[in-house]
Amino acid sequence: MRHPIIICCATLALPLAGRAAESGMFLCPSPVIANDYWTDLTTALNLGFKFTWQTMGTIARKDGCSFVAGDDLRPIGSGWAGMLDITDGHIHGWAVPQLYVSYVNRPKN
């Protein structure tokens, strides 16, 4: 069994792996689904899957989450059950804090 810190750090690198020309993140329609997406990502990582944006997108679509492009995504409100409600002012969705931290720390073009 891997230590949680290894899972966390490896998963934080996922969104940085591609889409350099288009920033944004996968957002889910509810906090419960955002948790399911995170669980599916970490499970796949633990099973040895190599992550690309295509892989992340496939898992996101399975869970009902969509990619929202933008440089100005930010959390609103206090969140729910550890999930963040994220918006660009028009579209909103839910994500785990770890994916939002990765989005904020992504390399800027």
Secondary structure, 3 states (H helix, E strand, C coil): CCCHHHHHHHHHCHHHHCCCCCCEEEEECCHHHHHHHHHHHHHHHHCCCCCCHHHHHHHHHHHCCEEEECCCCEEEEEEECCEEEEECCCCEEEECHHHHHHHHCCCCC
